Amino acid sequence: VEDYLPSSSFSPAMAMFHNHDILNYCTASNKHIRTYDNVTYSYEMHDCWTLVSAHCAEDPEYAVFMKKDDNKQMALMVFIGGHKVEIIPSSSSRYDIIVNEGDTFDISKDETYYFPSQNIVANGDGAEKSYMFKIYKWEGTFTIDSFLRMTVHYDGSHVNIVAPPHVKGQQCGMCGDFNRD
């Protein structure tokens, strides 16, 4: 992960889950894709939404899309449990976040946005215990976390998706099917 997202790292617990094939990740940039099954291939990012990874089941839990935006950076669109999140670069260091076609907002370093309450709190202050997903920002990276559904890390040039074990073999998109072959 550190090769693709230098400001992020796995915790010791996440490393153990990954090493025992309980969790795995896929990383996409404007030039390469590293699949869940550890295959890397070249890719040229387009200016239309492209499916990076999705839970392809009758009742899908998530889908992650990317595209090249007007500034030649990566824009991100994520569907989580029927809700849409877009993170679109508005400059080299500022991003517009839109949830369910609502108002555009941004969060600062070390802030967390909770859905459905729509509260934004400084990390550590007033953390919510019940939420569908949260978006938090640390350094230059956003993390969208939906417990036991998926985790997405995004920094404007790379997207990293951590897939939970119950979706093995039920994936589609550029990240592959996560069947461990």
C-alpha positions in Angstrom: 0.0 0.0 0.0 2.8 2.4 0.9 4.1 2.3 -2.7 0.7 3.6 -4.0 -0.4 5.8 -1.1 2.8 6.9 0.7 1.0 8.7 3.5 -1.0 5.6 4.5 -0.1 2.3 6.0 -1.7 -0.9 7.3 -2.1 -1.3 11.0 -0.6 -4.5 12.4 -4.1 -6.1 12.6 -4.8 -5.1 8.9 -1.5 -6.6 7.9 -2.3 -9.9 9.6 -5.7 -10.0 7.9 -4.1 -9.3 4.5 -1.3 -11.9 5.0 -3.9 -14.6 5.9 -6.1 -13.8 2.8 -8.9 -12.5 5.0 -8.8 -9.0 3.4 -7.2 -7.7 0.3 -6.9 -4.4 -1.6 -6.9 -3.1 -5.1 -5.2 0.1 -6.1 -5.9 2.2 -9.2 -4.1 5.3 -10.5 -4.1 7.1 -13.8 -1.5 4.7 -15.1 -1.8 1.3 -13.4 -4.2 -1.0 -11.7 -3.2 -3.5 -9.0 -6.0 -6.1 -8.7 -7.3 -7.9 -5.6 -5.6 -11.0 -7.0 -2.2 -9.3 -7.1 -1.9 -8.6 -10.9 -0.7 -5.2 -12.0 -1.5 -3.9 -15.5 -1.2 -0.6 -17.3 -4.2 1.7 -17.7 -4.9 5.1 -19.2 -7.6 6.9 -17.2 -10.5 8.3 -19.2 -12.7 11.4 -18.8 -15.8 9.2 -18.3 -16.8 7.2 -15.2 -15.1 3.8 -15.1 -16.0 1.0 -12.7 -13.0 0.3 -10.5 -14.6 -2.2 -8.1 -18.0 -3.2 -7.1 -19.8 -5.9 -5.1 -21.6 -7.7 -7.9 -24.4 -9.5 -6.2 -28.2 -9.2 -6.3 -28.1 -6.6 -3.6 -24.7 -4.9 -4.0 -23.1 -3.2 -1.0 -20.9 -0.8 -2.9 -19.4 0.4 -6.2 -16.4 2.6 -6.8 -15.9 4.7 -10.0 -13.1 7.0 -11.1 -12.5 9.4 -14.0 -10.1 12.0 -15.1 -11.5 15.5 -14.2 -10.9 18.8 -16.0 -7.7 19.4 -14.0 -6.3 16.0 -15.1 -6.7 14.7 -11.6 -8.8 11.7 -10.5 -12.4 12.3 -9.5 -14.1 9.6 -7.3 -17.7 8.4 -7.1 -18.7 5.8 -4.6 -22.1 4.2 -4.0 -22.6 2.7 -0.5 -25.8 1.0 0.4 -27.8 3.1 -2.2 -26.1 6.4 -1.3 -23.8 8.4 -3.6 -20.6 10.1 -2.6 -18.5 12.2 -5.0 -15.1 13.7 -4.2 -14.0 16.0 -7.0 -10.8 18.0 -7.1 -11.5 21.7 -7.4 -7.8 22.6 -7.3 -4.5 20.9 -6.5 -5.2 20.8 -2.8 -9.0 21.4 -2.4 -11.8 18.9 -3.0 -15.6 19.2 -3.4 -17.6 16.5 -1.6 -21.2 15.9 -2.6 -23.4 13.3 -0.9 -26.7 12.3 -2.6 -26.7 15.3 -4.9 -26.8 17.6 -1.8 -24.8 20.7 -1.0 -21.1 20.7 -1.8 -18.7 20.8 1.1 -15.1 20.1 2.1 -13.6 18.8 5.2 -10.3 19.9 6.7 -7.4 17.7 7.9 -8.4 15.6 10.9 -12.2 16.1 10.4 -14.8 13.4 10.0 -18.2 13.6 8.2 -20.8 11.1 9.4 -23.7 9.9 7.3 -26.7 10.0 7.8 -26.4 12.6 10.5 -24.3 14.9 8.3 -22.3 16.0 11.3 -18.7 17.1 10.7 -16.5 16.8 13.8 -12.8 17.2 14.6 -11.3 13.7 14.9 -11.6 12.6 18.5 -14.2 15.1 19.4 -17.8 13.8 19.4 -17.2 10.7 17.4 -20.5 9.0 16.5 -21.0 5.4 17.3 -23.8 4.7 14.8 -23.4 5.7 11.2 -23.8 4.1 7.7 -20.4 5.5 6.5 -18.0 8.2 7.5 -15.5 10.2 5.5 -12.4 11.4 7.2 -9.4 13.3 6.0 -5.9 13.0 7.2 -2.9 14.7 5.6 -3.9 14.7 1.9 -5.9 11.5 1.9 -9.7 10.9 2.3 -10.9 7.6 3.7 -14.5 6.5 3.2 -15.3 3.8 5.7 -18.4 1.7 5.9 -17.8 -0.9 8.6 -17.7 -4.5 7.1 -18.7 -3.2 3.6 -15.5 -1.6 2.3 -12.9 1.0 2.9 -11.7 3.4 0.2 -8.6 5.6 0.5 -8.3 8.4 -2.1 -5.7 11.1 -2.5 -6.6 12.7 -5.9 -4.3 10.6 -7.9 -4.8 7.1 -6.5 -7.7 5.1 -5.1 -7.3 2.1 -2.9 -10.2 -0.2 -2.0 -10.0 -2.7 0.8 -12.6 -5.5 0.3 -14.0 -7.5 3.1 -13.8 -11.4 3.1 -17.5 -12.0 2.5 -17.3 -10.5 -1.1 -14.6 -12.9 -2.4 -15.5 -14.0 -5.9 -18.4 -11.5 -6.1 -16.4 -8.6 -7.4 -16.5 -6.9 -10.8 -14.7 -4.0 -12.4 -11.0 -3.3 -13.2 -9.9 -4.7 -9.8 -11.0 -8.2 -10.9 -13.2 -10.7 -9.2 -11.2 -11.3 -6.0 -11.4 -15.1 -6.4 -7.7 -15.5 -5.4 -6.7 -17.0 -8.7 
